[in-house]
Each structure stands twice: as structure tokens, then as C-alpha cells.
Amino acid sequence: MITDHQVRKLMTLNQTESSVSVAAAKAGMSENTARKYLRLGKLPSQCKETRTWRTREDPFEDDWDDVKDKLEVNPGLEAKTLFEWLQRENSGRYSDGQLRTLQRRVKYWRATEGPAREVFFTQKHSPGKLCESDFTHMSSLGITICGEPFKHLIYHFVLTYSNWETGDICFSESFESLSHGLQNALWELGGVPESHQTDRLTTAVQKTSHPDEFTRNYMGLLDHYGLKGRKIQTGKAHENGDIEQRHHRLKKAVDQALLLRGSRDFSSRQEYESFLRKLFMQLNAGRKKRLEEELKVLKQLPAKRLDDYTPFKVKVGPSSTVRVKKNVYSVHSRLIGETVNIRLYSDHLEVWYAQKKVEEIPRLIGAQKHHIQYRHIIDWLVRKPGAFENYRYQDDLFPTSNFRMAYDLLKDRRPGRAHKEYLKILELAAKQTESGVDDALRWLIEQGKQISPEAVEALINTHQSIIPRATDITVDEIDLCLYDCLLMVVEVG
């Protein structure tokens, strides 16, 4: 086969050699071949004809019109679905190995005759104009705190021009989480961009009754910082493309950093937050030049930041509970009938009465849930023991599995007095020590002893030695001098 290189050499030699035969010989081809290429004035690659014909018969030719009709009606049909339909309609005619042939033909139809595809238009970003933020779930990374799975989200903030980013740990896509994260980002940045864009966060940004309007709280937040609010269309995540892409890259960076660290377990939430803060600093290190351009045009921060909580004023009901954002929380029975102020933060809520904080409670994630603390109601439960049996929130009155097992054993042995006996044990936990009562119950259960309030109280008051849990393992300290002695013996030997 004659190559382009040979023909180029022939054309050069033909200008210097005495005859075509000599030039052909030096170029490594026959004289007739040389004369052909000199006459054409083209390289071999330029002489090849593009193949437009099939090398084998199309097995789907007879049924293609039917396939095409279905594609024109429903362009979203996959080739595999159509192939399986053809196999059902023409039993034994098509083998599984022919699927790829149909897939290629359907792909060609989509590219030449199918509907126009959505076009994504690359946007030009300007310094200080736009920031985007969104929440991203981190559970897939398998992060744990003291061995327990840490289910959480990251509120993620990005400047679209410089790609400077930061984030905060949160547990729901609530307005409080957005407010806390956005304000932290702006104060860390030291300035305010022109606009802030999010997706259509129903609870935090978008009104349920009027989807085109922002919530009052979100508008107040934007006005305080002089931000213009923007949100993307429903189902159009690509409109928030910068933050969506940063979600993917952030998770990848976290995963790689965890691999380098050698462990996905952290001793505390604070240690994990420090890990993330260090990672954001590393990611932003290469963006300083473009960030400096942004900082020059950012607006000034207001004199102070807004509170990170949403206030509520509620009256404590006769069941010693308050309802906040469709969830039920208990407060101390002393507050029944009183009106209290609730400060709802992203991860907890505070109960205020007479300008003083009287309670701090973990925030429940979701709706129609409850958080009942037995210490709030135990005084009256002991006085009304009959209410315990059918109490709506009974499951919240078992602080640990040992309390639950103790109650079940009491019902088996003394069914008539089980609830009274158990409530006295729960009262001991409230007025003395929950961990002490838990250890006493564990010891009584493991030893097969009779469970009663008197037995539990006796164990607590006498400080009787309780056997350790099966999971409590102690390793004696090793005397390293033993190794020195062993080396001396080896040397002497």
C-alpha cells in the first residue's frame, strides 16, 4: 500500500531526478504507480472514496417503518424497549445479539430526523454579580461521629465568577438553615454580591400557595443585605449549574480527603467541622486572583447580621406540650397555661419565658413528630399512673433499652402494678441519675433479680459494684521495661 509519505517524497524527487523511473525507485514504488499519482496530483488519502453503502443487509428493514412511527409519536422510547416489542411481535425472528444494531439505527434517527434537543447556553459571569447556594446530602460518604452514622447536609455557597465556596453543616432544607449558612458565607467573604440564586426550596424560599413569590422571611433576609433574589424553574437544575457542579466536586474532594485521612470517623462534630473548614481553604487557595477581582466590586456588609432563628409565640397546652412547625415538644409542667417565646434555629429550639431561656431542645427533622422529655411530666405521671398505659407518647418515656426491658419484665411478673412500679423507677432517674438507674436496671436484668423501685434505689444509694457492660473493655497498661529485659536476654544468648 502506497502511503502519503511516499507520494510526497516522489513529488519532491521528481523535481530533482533525471527521470520518473529514478524518482519512483527512490520513493519505493513502481514507475506506473508514480506516473498515476503525478497525473492525479493527489495523496492516497485524498483519493479514497467515503463509503456510503452498507456492508450487510439491515435485519430491521422490514419493520423499520413501524419502529419509526412509534419513535415519532414517543421520541423518548428506548431502543431496548422497541427491540423487546419487536421480539414479542415477531417470535423467533430477532436474537438478543441484534439489539446493538437497532440501538445504532435509533441513535442515527435521533441525530438526523428526531426532535431538536435542549441547548445549554454557556453563560458569561462578571465579578461580584451572582452567588448561588443550595443544600446537598452527604450521607453517601459514610461519615460517622464516634462510630455512629452522621446523617447531615451541607449548605453550599459559591460565587459564580471566582468559584470561591464555603459551606455549613445542617440537617434540613429549612429557612433557618439557609439564613444561618448564607449569613455565615457573606460575613466570611466580607462583602455582598448583587444577586443570590437558589432552586425552588419550598419551605425556605418559595411560597406554597403562590409559587412565584418569595416567603416573607426570605425577602426580609435579602432586603437586609441588599441582595436581589433569583430562583430557577421547577425541574431545571442546570439553571443552578455552578452550584450543582460544585456539589459534585466538593463531595469528590471530601471523599479523597477522607481516603488520605485513613478514617471516616470523627470524635466530635467540631472535629468534622474543622476538617471541612480546612478543606474549603485548600479548595479556595487557587482562586485568590479572581476572588480579588470580586472583592473590589462587592457591596459592604450591613452593620450587623440578622438573628439566625425564627420566633414563635405559643401557649403551653394542658398536656405540657407546644406545637412548632407541625412537631410537638414537651416543656416543664410548671409552664402549662403560660405563653412562651420559641426561638427556632436550624438544629435546635430555645424556650424563653420572662426574658430568660428556660429550655433548649434538639429540633426535630420533618413533620408530625414528637419529642417528650419525661423529666417535664414525671411529677404528675406518678400521681396519675393510670394515664401511662395509653399515653400517646409512651415510647418517649423509655430513655434506654434497659428501661423498656424493665417495664416489659414488670408487666410479666406484676401486671396489675407494672406501670406504677415503672413510673417510680423513672422518677428515680429524673431526681437522681439516669445513668445510675440505667446501670442498676442492667445489672438486675443480667443477674435475673427481682426488679422494683426499692431494689434500684438500694443499688444507687449503697454504691454497690455493678458488673461492667459486655462492650466495656479495659486493656491493662503494658510495662515497656519488659521489652528491655527481653532484648537483654537475646543479647546474652
Secondary structure, 3 states (H helix, E strand, C coil): CCCHHHHHHHHHHCCCCCCHHHHHHHHCCCHHHHHHHHHHCCCHHHHCCCCCCCCCCCCCCCCHHHHHHHHHHCCCCCHHHHHHHHHHHCCCCCCHHHHHHHHHHHHHHHHHCCCCCCCCCCCCCCCCCEEEEEEEECHHHCCEECCEECCCEEEEEEECCCCCEEEEEECCCCHHHHHHHHHHHHHHHCCECCEEEECCCCCCCECCCCCCCECHHHHHHHHHHCCEEEECCCCCHHHHHHHHHHHHHHHHHHHHHHHHHCCCEECCHHHHHHHHHHHHHHHHHHHHHHHHHHHHHCECCCCCCCCCCEEEEEECCCCCEEEECCEEEECCHHHCCCEEEEEECCCEEEEEECCEEEEEEECCCCCCCEECCHHHHHHHHHHCHHHCCCCCCHHHHCCCHHHHHHHHHHHHHCCCCHHHHHHHHHHHHHHCCHHHHHHHHHHHHHHCCCCCHHHHHHHHHCCCCCCCCCCCCCCCCCCCHHHHHHHHHHHHC
